[in-house]
């Protein structure tokens, strides 16, 4: 099974248009995040895999934050956005521990 077909992760849908990240989670909850104000991008890993989602992308803005599971439909938008962040470095993707890995921070550029 490829990452794009993970279940239930693939039920989560995201897209980015005009610097706004649109998200609909697997329960149908909609969120928007203005990426022009991003302050931090992190990867959160858990010890829940392979039985449940164990890698999450976290995006933090001024007063909002969103986590998106690896394998979400539209995950490629997150990868493309990360390429626009100077000094971005992916980290933690092989961890099986409950940890947070900061991949980019506005303060750390």
N, CA, C and O atoms as a Tinker XYZ file with bonds, in Angstrom:
   436  protein
     1  N      0.854000   -1.184000    0.000000    73     2
     2  CA     0.000000    0.000000    0.000000    64     1     3
     3  C      0.890000    1.235000    0.000000    63     2     4     5
     4  O      1.759000    1.362000    0.863000    81     3
     5  N      0.697000    2.130000   -0.932000    73     3     6
     6  CA     1.493000    3.347000   -0.992000    64     5     7
     7  C      0.999000    4.362000    0.034000    63     6     8     9
     8  O     -0.118000    4.262000    0.543000    81     7
     9  N      1.867000    5.353000    0.329000    73     7    10
    10  CA     1.494000    6.370000    1.310000    64     9    11
    11  C      0.190000    7.065000    0.930000    63    10    12    13
    12  O     -0.593000    7.426000    1.808000    81    11
    13  N     -0.050000    7.255000   -0.351000    73    11    14
    14  CA    -1.255000    7.968000   -0.766000    64    13    15
    15  C     -2.521000    7.148000   -0.531000    63    14    16    17
    16  O     -3.630000    7.672000   -0.638000    81    15
    17  N     -2.358000    5.863000   -0.210000    73    15    18
    18  CA    -3.515000    5.012000    0.019000    64    17    19
    19  C     -3.654000    4.567000    1.469000    63    18    20    21
    20  O     -4.417000    3.644000    1.755000    81    19
    21  N     -2.944000    5.194000    2.379000    73    19    22
    22  CA    -3.076000    4.825000    3.781000    64    21    23
    23  C     -4.500000    5.106000    4.249000    63    22    24    25
    24  O     -5.109000    6.101000    3.858000    81    23
    25  N     -5.015000    4.229000    5.079000    73    23    26
    26  CA    -6.361000    4.419000    5.611000    64    25    27
    27  C     -6.282000    4.347000    7.131000    63    26    28    29
    28  O     -5.717000    3.389000    7.658000    81    27
    29  N     -6.809000    5.294000    7.836000    73    27    30
    30  CA    -7.756000    6.331000    7.428000    64    29    31
    31  C     -7.108000    7.636000    6.979000    63    30    32    33
    32  O     -7.811000    8.591000    6.648000    81    31
    33  N     -5.768000    7.690000    6.964000    73    31    34
    34  CA    -5.077000    8.938000    6.638000    64    33    35
    35  C     -5.533000    9.568000    5.325000    63    34    36    37
    36  O     -5.672000   10.788000    5.237000    81    35
    37  N     -5.767000    8.738000    4.303000    73    35    38
    38  CA    -6.141000    9.272000    2.990000    64    37    39
    39  C     -7.533000    9.912000    2.980000    63    38    40    41
    40  O     -7.882000   10.624000    2.038000    81    39
    41  N     -8.333000    9.657000    4.032000    73    39    42
    42  CA    -9.637000   10.328000    4.129000    64    41    43
    43  C     -9.473000   11.813000    4.464000    63    42    44    45
    44  O    -10.375000   12.611000    4.209000    81    43
    45  N     -8.327000   12.181000    5.036000    73    43    46
    46  CA    -8.007000   13.568000    5.373000    64    45    47
    47  C     -7.584000   14.251000    4.074000    63    46    48    49
    48  O     -6.712000   13.740000    3.371000    81    47
    49  N     -8.171000   15.371000    3.751000    73    47    50
    50  CA    -7.884000   16.044000    2.480000    64    49    51
    51  C     -7.354000   17.456000    2.736000    63    50    52    53
    52  O     -7.884000   18.201000    3.561000    81    51
    53  N     -6.291000   17.798000    2.004000    73    51    54
    54  CA    -5.746000   19.149000    2.114000    64    53    55
    55  C     -5.431000   19.698000    0.732000    63    54    56    57
    56  O     -5.265000   18.963000   -0.242000    81    55
    57  N     -5.355000   21.023000    0.689000    73    55    58
    58  CA    -4.882000   21.717000   -0.501000    64    57    59
    59  C     -4.382000   23.082000   -0.054000    63    58    60    61
    60  O     -4.753000   23.572000    1.012000    81    59
    61  N     -3.539000   23.689000   -0.876000    73    59    62
    62  CA    -3.046000   25.033000   -0.599000    64    61    63
    63  C     -3.335000   25.875000   -1.824000    63    62    64    65
    64  O     -2.975000   25.514000   -2.944000    81    63
    65  N     -3.994000   27.006000   -1.594000    73    63    66
    66  CA    -4.274000   27.977000   -2.653000    64    65    67
    67  C     -4.025000   29.367000   -2.099000    63    66    68    69
    68  O     -4.525000   29.715000   -1.029000    81    67
    69  N     -3.242000   30.171000   -2.837000    73    67    70
    70  CA    -2.968000   31.553000   -2.443000    64    69    71
    71  C     -2.503000   31.660000   -0.995000    63    70    72    73
    72  O     -2.968000   32.522000   -0.249000    81    71
    73  N     -1.585000   30.783000   -0.600000    73    71    74
    74  CA    -0.990000   30.792000    0.731000    64    73    75
    75  C     -1.937000   30.359000    1.854000    63    74    76    77
    76  O     -1.590000   30.484000    3.028000    81    75
    77  N     -3.117000   29.857000    1.514000    73    75    78
    78  CA    -4.051000   29.357000    2.523000    64    77    79
    79  C     -4.091000   27.832000    2.423000    63    78    80    81
    80  O     -4.318000   27.272000    1.351000    81    79
    81  N     -3.867000   27.177000    3.556000    73    79    82
    82  CA    -3.983000   25.729000    3.625000    64    81    83
    83  C     -5.418000   25.410000    4.039000    63    82    84    85
    84  O     -5.900000   25.883000    5.069000    81    83
    85  N     -6.085000   24.607000    3.228000    73    83    86
    86  CA    -7.453000   24.162000    3.506000    64    85    87
    87  C     -7.383000   22.684000    3.892000    63    86    88    89
    88  O     -6.751000   21.884000    3.202000    81    87
    89  N     -8.025000   22.338000    4.980000    73    87    90
    90  CA    -7.975000   20.976000    5.492000    64    89    91
    91  C     -9.379000   20.502000    5.851000    63    90    92    93
    92  O    -10.169000   21.242000    6.438000    81    91
    93  N     -9.675000   19.258000    5.488000    73    91    94
    94  CA   -10.906000   18.592000    5.932000    64    93    95
    95  C    -10.460000   17.262000    6.514000    63    94    96    97
    96  O     -9.980000   16.391000    5.788000    81    95
    97  N    -10.618000   17.102000    7.832000    73    95    98
    98  CA   -10.123000   15.886000    8.463000    64    97    99
    99  C    -11.077000   14.719000    8.223000    63    98   100   101
   100  O    -12.113000   14.877000    7.577000    81    99
   101  N    -10.722000   13.558000    8.742000    73    99   102
   102  CA   -11.508000   12.348000    8.481000    64   101   103
   103  C    -12.866000   12.371000    9.150000    63   102   104   105
   104  O    -13.696000   11.506000    8.871000    81   103
   105  N    -13.126000   13.351000   10.041000    73   103   106
   106  CA   -14.456000   13.522000   10.633000    64   105   107
   107  C    -15.252000   14.622000    9.942000    63   106   108   109
   108  O    -16.374000   14.924000   10.349000    81   107
   109  N    -14.677000   15.229000    8.893000    73   107   110
   110  CA   -15.356000   16.286000    8.154000    64   109   111
   111  C    -15.127000   17.679000    8.717000    63   110   112   113
   112  O    -15.733000   18.636000    8.235000    81   111
   113  N    -14.268000   17.823000    9.725000    73   111   114
   114  CA   -13.986000   19.136000   10.319000    64   113   115
   115  C    -13.078000   19.921000    9.381000    63   114   116   117
   116  O    -12.020000   19.442000    8.973000    81   115
   117  N    -13.513000   21.143000    9.044000    73   115   118
   118  CA   -12.760000   21.995000    8.122000    64   117   119
   119  C    -11.947000   23.016000    8.901000    63   118   120   121
   120  O    -12.406000   23.573000    9.899000    81   119
   121  N    -10.719000   23.252000    8.420000    73   119   122
   122  CA    -9.841000   24.265000    8.996000    64   121   123
   123  C     -9.129000   24.984000    7.872000    63   122   124   125
   124  O     -8.935000   24.440000    6.785000    81   123
   125  N     -8.740000   26.231000    8.154000    73   123   126
   126  CA    -7.919000   27.015000    7.237000    64   125   127
   127  C     -6.757000   27.590000    8.024000    63   126   128   129
   128  O     -6.897000   27.935000    9.197000    81   127
   129  N     -5.602000   27.689000    7.366000    73   127   130
   130  CA    -4.421000   28.234000    8.002000    64   129   131
   131  C     -3.708000   29.122000    6.995000    63   130   132   133
   132  O     -3.408000   28.684000    5.884000    81   131
   133  N     -3.435000   30.369000    7.374000    73   131   134
   134  CA    -2.739000   31.310000    6.497000    64   133   135
   135  C     -1.238000   31.075000    6.613000    63   134   136   137
   136  O     -0.617000   31.476000    7.598000    81   135
   137  N     -0.662000   30.434000    5.623000    73   135   138
   138  CA     0.746000   30.061000    5.664000    64   137   139
   139  C      1.681000   31.253000    5.529000    63   138   140   141
   140  O      2.882000   31.109000    5.754000    81   139
   141  N      1.175000   32.412000    5.173000    73   139   142
   142  CA     2.007000   33.611000    5.113000    64   141   143
   143  C      2.490000   34.000000    6.505000    63   142   144   145
   144  O      3.440000   34.770000    6.646000    81   143
   145  N      1.833000   33.467000    7.532000    73   143   146
   146  CA     2.182000   33.802000    8.918000    64   145   147
   147  C      2.772000   32.622000    9.681000    63   146   148   149
   148  O      2.760000   32.608000   10.912000    81   147
   149  N      3.285000   31.640000    8.958000    73   147   150
   150  CA     3.822000   30.453000    9.632000    64   149   151
   151  C      5.031000   30.818000   10.491000    63   150   152   153
   152  O      5.887000   31.608000   10.092000    81   151
   153  N      5.076000   30.221000   11.678000    73   151   154
   154  CA     6.182000   30.436000   12.604000    64   153   155
   155  C      6.985000   29.162000   12.843000    63   154   156   157
   156  O      8.153000   29.218000   13.227000    81   155
   157  N      6.349000   28.006000   12.611000    73   155   158
   158  CA     7.034000   26.749000   12.894000    64   157   159
   159  C      6.429000   25.626000   12.057000    63   158   160   161
   160  O      5.220000   25.585000   11.829000    81   159
   161  N      7.281000   24.727000   11.609000    73   159   162
   162  CA     6.883000   23.511000   10.909000    64   161   163
   163  C      7.578000   22.370000   11.641000    63   162   164   165
   164  O      8.799000   22.375000   11.794000    81   163
   165  N      6.801000   21.398000   12.090000    73   163   166
   166  CA     7.399000   20.277000   12.817000    64   165   167
   167  C      6.826000   18.956000   12.342000    63   166   168   169
   168  O      5.798000   18.913000   11.666000    81   167
   169  N      7.500000   17.890000   12.705000    73   167   170
   170  CA     7.012000   16.529000   12.508000    64   169   171
   171  C      6.823000   15.948000   13.907000    63   170   172   173
   172  O      7.731000   15.980000   14.738000    81   171
   173  N      5.624000   15.415000   14.149000    73   171   174
   174  CA     5.352000   14.743000   15.424000    64   173   175
   175  C      5.201000   13.255000   15.133000    63   174   176   177
   176  O      4.408000   12.852000   14.282000    81   175
   177  N      5.966000   12.457000   15.846000    73   175   178
   178  CA     5.886000   11.007000   15.675000    64   177   179
   179  C      5.313000   10.379000   16.945000    63   178   180   181
   180  O      5.435000   10.925000   18.042000    81   179
   181  N      4.688000    9.221000   16.763000    73   179   182
   182  CA     4.117000    8.503000   17.897000    64   181   183
   183  C      4.544000    7.037000   17.839000    63   182   184   185
   184  O      5.131000    6.577000   16.860000    81   183
   185  N      4.235000    6.333000   18.901000    73   183   186
   186  CA     4.511000    4.903000   18.939000    64   185   187
   187  C      3.271000    4.089000   18.575000    63   186   188   189
   188  O      3.205000    2.895000   18.868000    81   187
   189  N      2.286000    4.733000   17.936000    73   187   190
   190  CA     1.009000    4.093000   17.608000    64   189   191
   191  C      1.053000    3.226000   16.352000    63   190   192   193
   192  O      0.186000    2.374000   16.160000    81   191
   193  N      2.049000    3.432000   15.497000    73   191   194
   194  CA     2.111000    2.679000   14.252000    64   193   195
   195  C      2.520000    1.238000   14.473000    63   194   196   197
   196  O      3.185000    0.944000   15.466000    81   195
   197  N      2.163000    0.361000   13.618000    73   195   198
   198  CA     1.441000    0.591000   12.370000    64   197   199
   199  C     -0.076000    0.533000   12.504000    63   198   200   201
   200  O     -0.783000    0.540000   11.496000    81   199
   201  N     -0.589000    0.478000   13.734000    73   199   202
   202  CA    -2.028000    0.324000   13.926000    64   201   203
   203  C     -2.791000    1.619000   13.779000    63   202   204   205
   204  O     -3.997000    1.605000   13.533000    81   203
   205  N     -2.102000    2.745000   13.927000    73   203   206
   206  CA    -2.752000    4.047000   13.763000    64   205   207
   207  C     -1.704000    5.040000   13.282000    63   206   208   209
   208  O     -0.509000    4.742000   13.282000    81   207
   209  N     -2.148000    6.200000   12.879000    73   207   210
   210  CA    -1.276000    7.242000   12.352000    64   209   211
   211  C     -0.131000    7.525000   13.322000    63   210   212   213
   212  O     -0.348000    7.795000   14.504000    81   211
   213  N      1.090000    7.456000   12.795000    73   211   214
   214  CA     2.241000    7.656000   13.663000    64   213   215
   215  C      3.181000    8.769000   13.210000    63   214   216   217
   216  O      4.208000    9.002000   13.847000    81   215
   217  N      2.844000    9.462000   12.118000    73   215   218
   218  CA     3.620000   10.622000   11.665000    64   217   219
   219  C      2.644000   11.731000   11.310000    63   218   220   221
   220  O      1.716000   11.535000   10.526000    81   219
   221  N      2.870000   12.901000   11.901000    73   219   222
   222  CA     2.025000   14.076000   11.679000    64   221   223
   223  C      2.888000   15.273000   11.299000    63   222   224   225
   224  O      3.966000   15.467000   11.860000    81   223
   225  N      2.416000   16.075000   10.347000    73   223   226
   226  CA     3.057000   17.343000   10.013000    64   225   227
   227  C      2.349000   18.426000   10.822000    63   226   228   229
   228  O      1.121000   18.505000   10.804000    81   227
   229  N      3.095000   19.249000   11.519000    73   227   230
   230  CA     2.515000   20.325000   12.301000    64   229   231
   231  C      2.915000   21.674000   11.743000    63   230   232   233
   232  O      4.092000   21.923000   11.478000    81   231
   233  N      1.935000   22.543000   11.565000    73   231   234
   234  CA     2.165000   23.894000   11.074000    64   233   235
   235  C      1.582000   24.871000   12.079000    63   234   236   237
   236  O      0.408000   24.781000   12.438000    81   235
   237  N      2.411000   25.805000   12.531000    73   235   238
   238  CA     2.012000   26.738000   13.575000    64   237   239
   239  C      2.083000   28.160000   13.029000    63   238   240   241
   240  O      3.103000   28.583000   12.486000    81   239
   241  N      0.985000   28.883000   13.182000    73   239   242
   242  CA     0.936000   30.301000   12.847000    64   241   243
   243  C      0.730000   31.090000   14.141000    63   242   244   245
   244  O      0.858000   30.538000   15.233000    81   243
   245  N      0.414000   32.367000   14.018000    73   243   246
   246  CA     0.287000   33.228000   15.186000    64   245   247
   247  C     -0.591000   32.627000   16.278000    63   246   248   249
   248  O     -0.114000   32.375000   17.384000    81   247
   249  N     -1.848000   32.397000   15.985000    73   247   250
   250  CA    -2.773000   31.892000   16.993000    64   249   251
   251  C     -3.434000   30.585000   16.579000    63   250   252   253
   252  O     -4.376000   30.123000   17.222000    81   251
   253  N     -2.931000   29.996000   15.499000    73   251   254
   254  CA    -3.530000   28.773000   14.988000    64   253   255
   255  C     -2.459000   27.722000   14.757000    63   254   256   257
   256  O     -1.287000   28.031000   14.540000    81   255
   257  N     -2.889000   26.489000   14.810000    73   255   258
   258  CA    -1.997000   25.364000   14.564000    64   257   259
   259  C     -2.821000   24.248000   13.945000    63   258   260   261
   260  O     -4.005000   24.092000   14.243000    81   259
   261  N     -2.181000   23.479000   13.087000    73   259   262
   262  CA    -2.858000   22.334000   12.504000    64   261   263
   263  C     -1.856000   21.192000   12.392000    63   262   264   265
   264  O     -0.675000   21.410000   12.122000    81   263
   265  N     -2.335000   19.992000   12.599000    73   263   266
   266  CA    -1.548000   18.794000   12.354000    64   265   267
   267  C     -2.246000   17.992000   11.263000    63   266   268   269
   268  O     -3.469000   17.851000   11.256000    81   267
   269  N     -1.442000   17.471000   10.344000    73   267   270
   270  CA    -1.950000   16.724000    9.201000    64   269   271
   271  C     -1.218000   15.392000    9.158000    63   270   272   273
   272  O      0.010000   15.369000    9.246000    81   271
   273  N     -1.936000   14.284000    9.025000    73   271   274
   274  CA    -1.259000   12.987000    9.025000    64   273   275
   275  C     -0.511000   12.720000    7.729000    63   274   276   277
   276  O     -0.953000   13.103000    6.646000    81   275
   277  N      0.630000   12.057000    7.861000    73   275   278
   278  CA     1.325000   11.572000    6.676000    64   277   279
   279  C      0.368000   10.615000    5.972000    63   278   280   281
   280  O     -0.259000    9.771000    6.613000    81   279
   281  N      0.258000   10.748000    4.659000    73   279   282
   282  CA    -0.651000    9.904000    3.894000    64   281   283
   283  C     -1.965000   10.586000    3.565000    63   282   284   285
   284  O     -2.815000   10.007000    2.889000    81   283
   285  N     -2.140000   11.831000    4.045000    73   283   286
   286  CA    -3.358000   12.580000    3.717000    64   285   287
   287  C     -3.422000   12.811000    2.212000    63   286   288   289
   288  O     -2.392000   12.955000    1.555000    81   287
   289  N     -4.632000   12.845000    1.675000    73   287   290
   290  CA    -4.806000   13.185000    0.269000    64   289   291
   291  C     -4.409000   14.645000    0.091000    63   290   292   293
   292  O     -4.962000   15.530000    0.744000    81   291
   293  N     -3.458000   14.889000   -0.785000    73   291   294
   294  CA    -2.925000   16.239000   -0.986000    64   293   295
   295  C     -1.643000   16.476000   -0.209000    63   294   296   297
   296  O     -1.164000   17.609000   -0.144000    81   295
   297  N     -1.079000   15.435000    0.381000    73   295   298
   298  CA     0.165000   15.555000    1.150000    64   297   299
   299  C      1.256000   16.256000    0.336000    63   298   300   301
   300  O      2.107000   16.943000    0.900000    81   299
   301  N      1.231000   16.085000   -0.971000    73   299   302
   302  CA     2.232000   16.725000   -1.834000    64   301   303
   303  C      2.239000   18.244000   -1.673000    63   302   304   305
   304  O      3.279000   18.873000   -1.869000    81   303
   305  N      1.097000   18.849000   -1.318000    73   303   306
   306  CA     1.063000   20.291000   -1.085000    64   305   307
   307  C      1.982000   20.673000    0.082000    63   306   308   309
   308  O      2.657000   21.702000    0.034000    81   307
   309  N      2.004000   19.845000    1.122000    73   307   310
   310  CA     2.864000   20.092000    2.277000    64   309   311
   311  C      4.329000   20.012000    1.855000    63   310   312   313
   312  O      5.142000   20.845000    2.257000    81   311
   313  N      4.659000   19.019000    1.050000    73   311   314
   314  CA     6.041000   18.865000    0.591000    64   313   315
   315  C      6.459000   20.056000   -0.257000    63   314   316   317
   316  O      7.561000   20.578000   -0.086000    81   315
   317  N      5.606000   20.489000   -1.160000    73   315   318
   318  CA     5.932000   21.638000   -2.008000    64   317   319
   319  C      6.075000   22.908000   -1.169000    63   318   320   321
   320  O      6.981000   23.708000   -1.404000    81   319
   321  N      5.189000   23.094000   -0.195000    73   319   322
   322  CA     5.284000   24.272000    0.660000    64   321   323
   323  C      6.587000   24.256000    1.454000    63   322   324   325
   324  O      7.226000   25.297000    1.604000    81   323
   325  N      6.991000   23.094000    1.964000    73   323   326
   326  CA     8.209000   23.018000    2.770000    64   325   327
   327  C      9.437000   23.480000    1.985000    63   326   328   329
   328  O     10.390000   23.993000    2.572000    81   327
   329  N      9.421000   23.304000    0.672000    73   327   330
   330  CA    10.543000   23.720000   -0.169000    64   329   331
   331  C     10.682000   25.233000   -0.228000    63   330   332   333
   332  O     11.736000   25.740000   -0.613000    81   331
   333  N      9.637000   25.963000    0.146000    73   331   334
   334  CA     9.693000   27.431000    0.120000    64   333   335
   335  C     10.254000   28.010000    1.416000    63   334   336   337
   336  O     10.489000   29.215000    1.501000    81   335
   337  N     10.470000   27.173000    2.421000    73   335   338
   338  CA    10.953000   27.632000    3.722000    64   337   339
   339  C     12.480000   27.526000    3.765000    63   338   340   341
   340  O     13.035000   26.428000    3.774000    81   339
   341  N     13.144000   28.673000    3.791000    73   339   342
   342  CA    14.602000   28.709000    3.791000    64   341   343
   343  C     15.156000   27.981000    5.014000    63   342   344   345
   344  O     14.794000   28.288000    6.150000    81   343
   345  N     16.027000   27.027000    4.771000    73   343   346
   346  CA    16.640000   26.279000    5.850000    64   345   347
   347  C     15.821000   25.095000    6.341000    63   346   348   349
   348  O     16.202000   24.446000    7.315000    81   347
   349  N     14.703000   24.804000    5.684000    73   347   350
   350  CA    13.869000   23.671000    6.084000    64   349   351
   351  C     14.664000   22.376000    5.994000    63   350   352   353
   352  O     15.379000   22.143000    5.020000    81   351
   353  N     14.535000   21.534000    7.017000    73   351   354
   354  CA    15.168000   20.228000    7.000000    64   353   355
   355  C     14.229000   19.217000    7.645000    63   354   356   357
   356  O     13.917000   19.318000    8.832000    81   355
   357  N     13.784000   18.248000    6.862000    73   355   358
   358  CA    12.870000   17.226000    7.379000    64   357   359
   359  C     13.616000   16.379000    8.415000    63   358   360   361
   360  O     14.792000   16.056000    8.246000    81   359
   361  N     12.917000   16.036000    9.470000    73   359   362
   362  CA    13.531000   15.272000   10.538000    64   361   363
   363  C     12.462000   14.405000   11.195000    63   362   364   365
   364  O     11.283000   14.757000   11.196000    81   363
   365  N     12.876000   13.283000   11.745000    73   363   366
   366  CA    11.988000   12.446000   12.540000    64   365   367
   367  C     11.169000   11.422000   11.792000    63   366   368   369
   368  O     10.404000   10.689000   12.418000    81   367
   369  N     11.290000   11.339000   10.501000    73   367   370
   370  CA    10.411000   10.471000    9.726000    64   369   371
   371  C     10.602000    8.982000   10.030000    63   370   372   373
   372  O      9.722000    8.178000    9.724000    81   371
   373  N     11.721000    8.609000   10.618000    73   371   374
   374  CA    11.956000    7.201000   10.943000    64   373   375
   375  C     11.779000    6.903000   12.425000    63   374   376   377
   376  O     12.059000    5.790000   12.871000    81   375
   377  N     11.326000    7.868000   13.178000    73   375   378
   378  CA    11.184000    7.684000   14.622000    64   377   379
   379  C      9.940000    6.866000   14.948000    63   378   380   381
   380  O      8.896000    7.021000   14.315000    81   379
   381  N     10.066000    6.005000   15.934000    73   379   382
   382  CA     8.913000    5.232000   16.424000    64   381   383
   383  C      8.610000    5.628000   17.870000    63   382   384   385
   384  O      7.969000    4.884000   18.611000    81   383
   385  N      9.082000    6.808000   18.251000    73   383   386
   386  CA     8.883000    7.314000   19.604000    64   385   387
   387  C      7.870000    8.455000   19.593000    63   386   388   389
   388  O      7.552000    9.002000   18.537000    81   387
   389  N      7.376000    8.804000   20.754000    73   387   390
   390  CA     6.517000    9.979000   20.904000    64   389   391
   391  C      7.431000   11.197000   21.031000    63   390   392   393
   392  O      7.931000   11.506000   22.113000    81   391
   393  N      7.640000   11.885000   19.896000    73   391   394
   394  CA     8.561000   13.032000   19.865000    64   393   395
   395  C      8.080000   14.080000   18.880000    63   394   396   397
   396  O      7.283000   13.805000   17.983000    81   395
   397  N      8.587000   15.288000   19.073000    73   395   398
   398  CA     8.355000   16.383000   18.131000    64   397   399
   399  C      9.709000   16.828000   17.606000    63   398   400   401
   400  O     10.634000   17.082000   18.377000    81   399
   401  N      9.815000   16.921000   16.282000    73   399   402
   402  CA    11.037000   17.337000   15.609000    64   401   403
   403  C     10.768000   18.650000   14.880000    63   402   404   405
   404  O      9.943000   18.692000   13.967000    81   403
   405  N     11.444000   19.702000   15.267000    73   403   406
   406  CA    11.279000   20.989000   14.580000    64   405   407
   407  C     12.088000   20.948000   13.279000    63   406   408   409
   408  O     13.307000   20.775000   13.294000    81   407
   409  N     11.386000   21.112000   12.159000    73   407   410
   410  CA    12.019000   21.087000   10.840000    64   409   411
   411  C     12.338000   22.492000   10.349000    63   410   412   413
   412  O     13.251000   22.691000    9.547000    81   411
   413  N     11.580000   23.456000   10.837000    73   411   414
   414  CA    11.801000   24.849000   10.461000    64   413   415
   415  C     11.144000   25.735000   11.503000    63   414   416   417
   416  O     10.061000   25.430000   12.002000    81   415
   417  N     11.806000   26.828000   11.824000    73   415   418
   418  CA    11.261000   27.809000   12.747000    64   417   419
   419  C     11.625000   29.195000   12.261000    63   418   420   421
   420  O     12.763000   29.421000   11.847000    81   419
   421  N     10.700000   30.115000   12.300000    73   419   422
   422  CA    10.949000   31.479000   11.846000    64   421   423
   423  C     12.105000   32.090000   12.636000    63   422   424   425
   424  O     12.883000   32.869000   12.085000    81   423
   425  N     12.224000   31.754000   13.894000    73   423   426
   426  CA    13.283000   32.291000   14.753000    64   425   427
   427  C     14.644000   31.680000   14.450000    63   426   428   429
   428  O     15.675000   32.253000   14.802000    81   427
   429  N     14.652000   30.508000   13.793000    73   427   430
   430  CA    15.865000   29.754000   13.576000    64   429   431
   431  C     16.441000   29.859000   12.161000    63   430   432   433
   432  O     17.514000   29.316000   11.899000    81   431
   433  N     15.764000   30.535000   11.259000    73   431   434
   434  CA    16.170000   30.595000    9.863000    64   433   435
   435  C     17.641000   30.521000    9.770000    63   434   436
   436  O     18.192000   30.556000    8.670000    81   435
